[in-house]
Amino acid sequence: MIRRDTIAAAAVLGLGASVVAGAARLPFGGVHNPGPGFFPLWLGLVLVLLGGILAVQAAVSRATTSRSSGRPVKVLVLLATLSVYVALLEPLGYAAATFLLVLFMLRGLEPHRWLVALAVAVLAAGGSYVLFAVWLGVPLPPGPFAR
């Protein structure tokens, strides 16, 4: 696992560095009047930061040789859960379906305490709804209560 993480970190660091180098040739602009190099430069810097974090984690973590035998089953359960989520989006609405999805993932797939699972599910559903529907104006399925 450490070798894969090291290779991924090197790839992300290289990609981030090349994006930063390419963006440095473009006019940067400012926050209120961004130029064509503004977003690519910040994206490249974030990639370099994340690649660096992954490299440090790979260097610090110990190699684990045992593989979980239940991992493929969890992946199949998650795929089935996401299919059910997509089917429930229209009838339940975005917020309710997302709440149930996150709650199932935190209780069913990786058991966490109920209080933690409920809090994260409420924050994920409510926060993503506010971000997409309110701030960005993305039309999301309203569900039966908002109609």
C-alpha atoms as one frame of an Amber mdcrd trajectory, in Angstrom:
protein
   0.000   0.000   0.000   2.864   2.376   0.774   4.334   1.895  -2.692   1.016
   2.746  -4.352   0.632   5.803  -2.139   4.165   6.914  -2.942   3.567   6.531
  -6.685   0.231   8.370  -6.426   1.842  11.149  -4.374   4.620  11.545  -6.941
   2.072  11.665  -9.776  -0.080  14.272  -8.000   2.992  16.337  -7.085   4.213
  16.213 -10.698   0.810  17.129 -12.087   0.427  19.975  -9.593   3.894  21.315
 -10.352   3.259  21.245 -14.094  -0.079  23.028 -13.629   1.605  25.701 -11.496
   4.373  26.110 -14.078   1.838  26.441 -16.896  -0.356  28.847 -14.937   2.625
  31.019 -14.012   2.956  31.988 -17.689  -0.610  33.351 -17.757  -1.823  36.666
 -16.318  -2.873  36.068 -12.718  -5.246  38.968 -12.134  -6.796  39.431  -8.715
  -9.596  38.088  -6.563 -12.147  40.570  -7.916 -10.850  40.432 -11.490  -9.233
  37.008 -12.001  -7.117  36.427 -15.052  -6.796  33.195 -17.003  -4.016  31.970
 -14.707  -5.868  32.584 -11.436  -7.783  29.315 -11.035  -5.169  27.024 -12.624
  -2.506  28.413 -10.286  -4.625  27.789  -7.185  -5.623  24.354  -8.463  -1.978
  23.464  -9.020  -1.029  24.681  -5.552  -3.805  22.594  -3.986  -2.618  19.546
  -5.941   0.945  20.097  -4.734  -0.309  20.440  -1.149  -2.414  17.282  -1.347
   0.385  15.344  -3.034   2.751  16.449  -0.289   0.317  15.343   2.407  -0.059
  11.941   0.727   3.723  11.602   0.449   4.157  12.348   4.157   1.411   9.870
   5.068   3.012   7.186   2.908   6.379   7.800   4.528   4.958   7.675   8.057
   2.489   4.801   7.743   3.462   1.185   8.150   2.872  -1.348   5.422  -0.063
  -3.621   6.059   0.125  -6.952   4.319  -3.236  -8.367   5.336  -6.124  -7.642
   3.030  -9.666  -7.495   4.252 -11.654 -10.410   2.870 -14.898  -8.426   3.167
 -13.724  -5.551   1.006 -15.258  -6.719  -2.307 -18.551  -7.355  -0.534 -18.529
  -3.810   0.872 -17.893  -2.406  -2.597 -20.841  -4.343  -4.031 -23.080  -3.261
  -1.134 -22.048   0.349  -1.703 -22.818   0.105  -5.429 -26.246  -1.356  -4.649
 -26.816   1.383  -2.057 -25.940   4.088  -4.569 -28.393   2.543  -7.050 -31.129
   2.676  -4.407 -30.105   6.275  -3.629 -30.565   7.278  -7.268 -33.973   5.566
  -7.345 -35.058   7.385  -4.156 -33.938  10.866  -5.208 -37.191  11.783  -6.974
 -39.726  10.324  -4.529 -37.948  11.374  -1.302 -36.111  14.448  -2.485 -32.427
  15.293  -2.382 -32.096  16.141   1.313 -33.923  13.070   2.655 -32.257  10.628
   0.241 -28.800  12.043   0.964 -29.437  11.900   4.716 -30.410   8.220   4.449
 -27.421   7.426   2.216 -24.888   8.979   4.579 -26.581   7.437   7.614 -26.457
   3.973   6.043 -22.807   4.409   5.068 -21.866   5.468   8.591 -23.944   2.836
  10.394 -24.108  -0.078   7.972 -20.792  -0.143   6.162 -18.446   1.329   8.761
 -20.270   1.245  12.102 -20.033   4.512  13.990 -21.962   5.617  17.048 -25.537
   6.729  16.380 -24.924  10.290  17.539 -21.927  10.701  15.235 -23.728   9.071
  12.303 -26.840  11.233  12.727 -24.829  14.439  13.124 -22.687  13.783  10.051
 -25.731  12.753   7.990 -27.604  15.948   8.930 -24.549  18.112   8.220 -23.815
  16.376   4.904 -27.397  16.530   3.638 -28.093  20.032   4.915 -24.718  21.469
   3.977 -24.720  20.065   0.466 -28.323  21.229  -0.035 -27.436  24.767   1.062
 -24.322  24.766  -1.115 -25.949  23.475  -4.293 -29.600  24.547  -4.088 -29.305
  27.840  -2.220 -25.898  29.284  -3.055 -25.324  27.834  -6.516 -28.972  27.659
  -7.597 -28.794  24.043  -8.796 -32.288  22.566  -9.104 -32.449  19.484  -6.864
 -35.352  17.061  -6.431 -37.555  18.717  -3.770 -39.328  15.648  -2.417 -42.948
  15.297  -1.297 -42.841  17.862   1.523 -41.558  20.813  -0.545 -44.055  20.472
  -3.407
